[in-house]
Amino acid sequence: MRQKPDYILLLVVGLLILLGIIILTSVSTALSQDKFGSPGFYLFHHLVFGLLPGILLGFLAFKIPLALFRKWASILLLVNAILLILVFVPKIGMTFGGAASWINLRFFSFQPSEFLKLIFILYLATWLTTRTEKGKKTFSETLIAFFAVIGLISLLLALQPDVGTLGIVVIIGILMYFLAGTPLKHSFLIIIAGLAGLAALIKFEPYRLNRLLVFLNSETEPMGMGFQIKQALITVGSGGILGKGLGMSLQKFGFLPQPMADSIFAIFSEEAGLVGGVILIVLFLMLAWRGFEIAKKTHDNFYRLTALGITSWIVLQAFVNIGSMVGISPLTGIPLPFVSYGGSALVTELIGIGILLNISKKNVQKT
């Protein structure tokens, strides 16, 4: 029995995109004028290289047979791994913000690590479904293979470095591994290995420990390593209940780093206040509700794991981003889905939503 796609999910995502355009317009106008002499440069770039291709590819993901995603998941992961290596090649890779995370194709650039989030979810859903269908739950055939794949991905992301994306990928990987019905002791071993990996990352790059120290005490070096979180808290708090009004933020003028990217929620809270921030949070909670409902109703294990992975990725990333702006999670540098400036992230998120809607229209309730 074929069902219609989840229109509530479609409406929620549409509202998030619309809200994102409004927020980005407000935040980017003065910055675009100052840097490029045109108030609409950043918004135009976001729409043309992010929203437009994202909608087209998302619609394609909604229409094509889901079996193709399962068939091509391994190839897509291999291609993505090659792209992650190419970011280190001179004249092809591009460094921004201290991270070699971009590939420059002259006419446009993109960030392979953003596409990795979705492709890794598809690969894991395919691989775990195959393993559990065949009953292959032994340590050697499942856990070691999982460590091999996620270890390679972790190495490539750590070398860039893109620890924010690495954290999202590892957490989603652990969650999907657990939800696939694998032995519980495997998940505990993966968590222990993940914590050991985090300790190693901190040892090799002490600034990561500084971020944790700032998270634990926001008063740490307010003019140094604690500057961003201190300014973020000031920005959020200055909005009050109803905010200063769209376009009226003062913190975006050089006070708060990355106002269009990972700090955009703080700027929005300054302009739209507590009410605006709560509306945005409620929309992400509604997205979680619909995504998990889609996973709950499906009869197919691949569909279920894919829906759980996509929903968890988007919602987790949203609340990690928001949490970092209000001091309840460490700063990670990851964007706010559908809202932050960035074409690669928006395109990937919309493809993910297209797949979710595709799954929703094929759901068959078990009887």
C-alpha positions in Angstrom: 0.0 0.0 0.0 1.5 3.3 -1.1 0.9 6.3 1.1 1.2 10.0 0.5 4.4 11.7 1.7 4.4 13.2 5.2 3.0 16.7 4.5 3.6 17.8 8.1 7.3 17.1 7.7 7.3 18.9 4.4 5.5 21.9 6.0 8.0 22.0 8.9 11.0 21.9 6.6 9.4 24.6 4.4 9.0 26.8 7.5 12.6 26.2 8.6 13.8 27.2 5.1 11.7 30.3 5.0 12.8 31.3 8.5 16.4 30.6 7.5 16.1 32.9 4.5 14.6 35.7 6.7 17.4 35.3 9.3 20.2 35.1 6.8 18.8 38.2 5.0 18.9 40.1 8.2 22.3 38.9 9.3 24.1 39.1 5.9 23.0 42.4 4.4 25.4 44.7 6.1 28.3 42.1 5.9 27.7 41.7 2.1 27.6 45.4 1.6 30.8 45.9 3.5 32.8 43.1 1.8 31.4 43.0 -1.7 29.6 46.3 -2.1 26.3 44.5 -2.7 23.8 43.9 0.1 22.5 40.7 -1.4 25.7 38.9 -2.3 25.7 36.3 0.5 21.9 35.7 0.2 22.1 35.3 -3.6 25.0 32.8 -3.3 23.1 30.8 -0.6 20.0 30.6 -2.8 21.7 29.8 -6.1 24.3 27.4 -4.8 22.4 26.0 -1.8 18.7 26.2 -1.9 18.0 25.8 -5.6 20.2 22.7 -6.2 19.1 21.4 -2.8 15.4 21.5 -3.8 16.1 19.9 -7.2 18.3 17.1 -5.7 15.9 16.7 -2.8 13.0 16.2 -5.2 15.1 13.7 -7.2 15.8 11.8 -3.9 12.0 11.8 -3.2 11.2 10.4 -6.7 13.8 7.7 -7.4 13.5 4.1 -6.0 14.9 3.8 -2.6 16.6 0.5 -3.6 19.1 2.6 -5.6 20.4 4.3 -2.5 21.0 0.8 -1.0 22.6 -0.4 -4.2 25.0 2.6 -4.6 25.7 3.4 -0.9 29.1 1.7 -0.9 30.2 3.4 -4.2 29.1 6.8 -2.9 31.1 6.3 0.3 34.2 5.4 -1.7 33.8 8.5 -3.9 33.3 10.6 -0.8 36.4 9.2 0.8 38.4 10.1 -2.4 37.0 13.6 -2.2 38.0 13.9 1.5 41.6 13.0 0.3 41.5 15.5 -2.5 41.0 18.4 -0.1 44.7 18.0 0.8 45.8 18.3 -2.8 47.3 21.8 -3.7 45.2 23.8 -6.2 42.2 21.5 -5.7 41.7 21.7 -1.9 41.0 25.0 -0.2 41.6 26.0 3.4 39.0 28.2 5.2 39.0 29.0 8.9 42.1 26.9 9.5 40.5 23.7 8.1 41.4 22.1 4.7 37.7 21.0 4.2 36.9 22.4 0.7 37.3 21.5 -2.9 37.6 24.4 -5.3 36.3 23.8 -8.9 36.8 27.4 -10.0 33.2 28.2 -10.6 32.0 26.8 -7.3 33.4 25.1 -4.2 31.9 22.5 -1.9 32.6 20.7 1.4 32.8 16.9 1.0 32.5 16.4 4.8 28.9 17.7 4.7 27.9 15.1 2.1 29.6 12.5 4.2 27.1 12.8 6.9 24.2 11.6 4.7 26.3 9.1 2.7 27.6 7.5 5.8 24.1 7.1 7.1 23.0 5.4 3.8 26.1 3.2 3.9 25.6 2.1 7.5 21.8 1.5 7.0 22.7 -0.8 4.0 25.6 -2.6 5.7 23.9 -3.1 9.1 20.7 -4.3 7.4 22.7 -6.9 5.4 24.6 -8.0 8.5 21.5 -8.5 10.7 19.5 -10.1 7.9 22.2 -12.8 7.6 22.6 -13.1 11.3 26.2 -12.0 11.3 26.5 -10.5 14.7 29.9 -11.9 15.7 32.7 -9.7 17.0 34.9 -10.4 14.0 32.4 -9.9 11.3 30.5 -6.8 12.6 32.4 -4.8 15.2 35.8 -4.9 13.7 34.4 -4.1 10.3 32.6 -1.1 11.8 35.8 0.1 13.5 37.7 -0.2 10.2 35.2 2.0 8.3 34.6 4.6 11.0 38.3 4.6 11.8 39.2 5.6 8.2 36.6 8.3 8.1 37.7 9.6 11.5 41.3 9.8 10.3 40.4 11.8 7.2 38.2 14.2 9.2 40.7 14.7 12.0 43.5 15.6 9.5 41.5 18.4 8.0 40.7 19.1 11.0 36.8 19.0 11.1 36.2 17.6 14.6 32.6 19.0 14.7 31.6 16.8 11.7 33.6 13.9 13.1 31.7 14.1 16.4 28.3 14.1 14.6 29.4 11.1 12.3 30.6 9.1 15.3 27.6 9.7 17.4 25.2 8.8 14.6 27.3 5.7 13.8 27.0 4.5 17.4 23.3 5.2 17.5 22.6 3.4 14.3 24.8 0.4 15.3 22.8 0.1 18.5 19.4 0.4 16.9 20.3 -2.2 14.3 19.9 -4.9 17.0 23.6 -5.7 17.4 24.8 -7.0 20.8 24.8 -4.3 23.5 28.4 -5.0 24.5 29.5 -3.9 21.1 28.0 -0.5 21.6 29.8 -0.1 24.9 33.1 -1.0 23.3 32.5 1.6 20.6 31.7 4.3 23.1 34.9 3.5 25.0 36.9 3.6 21.8 35.2 6.9 20.9 36.2 8.4 24.3 39.7 7.2 23.8 39.8 8.8 20.4 38.5 12.1 21.9 41.3 11.9 24.5 43.9 11.5 21.7 42.5 14.4 19.7 42.8 16.6 22.8 46.3 15.4 23.5 47.5 16.3 19.9 45.7 19.6 19.8 45.5 21.3 23.2 43.1 24.0 22.0 40.3 21.4 22.1 40.9 21.0 25.8 40.5 24.8 26.0 37.1 24.6 24.4 36.0 22.1 27.1 37.4 24.3 29.8 35.5 27.3 28.4 32.3 25.2 28.3 32.8 24.3 31.9 33.5 27.9 32.9 32.3 30.6 30.4 34.2 33.2 32.4 37.5 31.6 31.3 39.6 34.2 29.3 36.6 36.3 28.1 38.9 38.3 25.8 40.7 35.1 24.6 39.5 31.6 24.2 36.3 32.3 25.9 35.4 35.3 23.7 32.9 33.6 21.4 30.8 31.9 24.0 30.8 35.1 26.2 29.6 37.2 23.2 27.1 34.5 22.3 25.5 34.6 25.7 25.4 38.4 25.7 23.8 38.3 22.2 21.1 35.8 23.2 20.4 37.6 26.5 20.2 41.1 24.9 17.2 40.0 22.8 14.9 39.7 25.8 11.4 38.3 25.3 10.5 39.8 21.9 13.8 40.8 20.5 15.2 44.1 19.1 13.5 43.5 15.7 14.8 41.9 12.5 17.9 43.7 11.2 18.5 45.5 14.5 21.3 43.3 15.9 24.4 45.1 17.1 26.4 42.0 17.9 26.7 41.0 14.2 28.9 44.0 13.6 32.2 42.4 14.5 31.4 41.4 18.1 30.3 37.8 17.6 32.5 35.5 15.3 30.8 33.7 12.4 27.4 35.5 12.6 26.1 33.8 9.4 27.4 30.3 10.3 27.5 28.6 13.7 26.6 31.8 15.6 23.4 32.6 13.6 21.1 31.3 16.3 22.5 33.9 18.8 21.9 36.7 16.3 18.4 35.5 15.6 17.7 35.4 19.3 18.9 39.0 19.7 16.6 40.1 16.9 13.6 37.9 17.5 14.0 37.3 21.3 13.0 34.3 23.4 9.8 33.9 21.4 11.7 33.6 18.1 14.2 31.2 19.6 11.4 29.0 21.0 9.6 28.9 17.6 12.8 27.7 15.9 13.4 25.0 18.6 9.7 23.8 18.3 10.1 23.4 14.6 13.2 21.2 15.1 11.2 19.2 17.7 8.4 18.7 15.2 10.9 17.5 12.6 12.2 15.0 15.1 8.6 13.8 15.9 7.8 13.3 12.2 11.1 11.7 11.3 10.9 9.2 14.2 7.2 8.5 13.3 8.3 7.7 9.7 10.9 5.3 11.1 8.4 3.7 13.5 5.8 2.9 10.8 8.1 1.4 8.2 8.2 -2.3 7.7 11.7 -2.4 6.1 14.8 -2.4 8.3 16.9 -0.4 5.7 14.2 2.3 5.6 13.9 2.3 9.4 17.7 2.8 10.0 17.9 5.4 7.2 15.0 7.4 8.6 16.4 7.1 12.2 19.9 8.2 11.0 18.7 11.2 8.9 16.4 12.4 11.6 19.0 12.0 14.4 21.7 13.7 12.3 19.6 16.9 11.6 18.1 17.2 15.0 21.3 16.4 16.9 23.2 18.9 14.8 20.5 21.6 15.4 20.5 21.2 19.2 24.3 20.9 19.4 24.5 24.2 17.5 21.8 25.9 19.6 23.3 24.4 22.8 26.7 25.8 22.1 25.2 29.3 21.8 23.5 29.2 25.2 26.4 27.5 27.0 24.9 23.9 27.5 27.3 22.2 25.0 30.9 23.0 23.8 31.5 25.1 20.7 31.8 22.8 17.7 31.7 25.0 14.6 28.9 23.0 13.0 26.1 24.9 11.2 22.4 25.2 12.2 20.5 23.0 9.6 18.4 25.0 7.0 19.4 28.3 8.6 23.2 28.8 8.6 25.0 30.1 5.5 26.5 27.3 3.4 25.5 25.6 0.2 27.0 22.2 0.9 25.2 21.8 4.2 21.9 23.0 2.8 22.0 20.7 -0.3 22.8 17.7 1.8 20.1 18.4 4.3 17.5 18.8 1.6 18.5 15.6 -0.1 18.2 13.9 3.3 14.6 15.3 3.7 13.8 14.1 0.2 14.8 10.6 1.2 12.8 10.8 4.4 9.7 11.9 2.4 10.4 9.1 0.0 10.4 6.6 2.8 7.2 8.1 4.3 5.2 7.6 1.1 6.2 3.9 1.1 5.4 3.1 4.7 3.2 0.1 5.3 2.0 -0.3 8.9 2.6 -3.7 10.3 -0.6 -5.6 11.2 
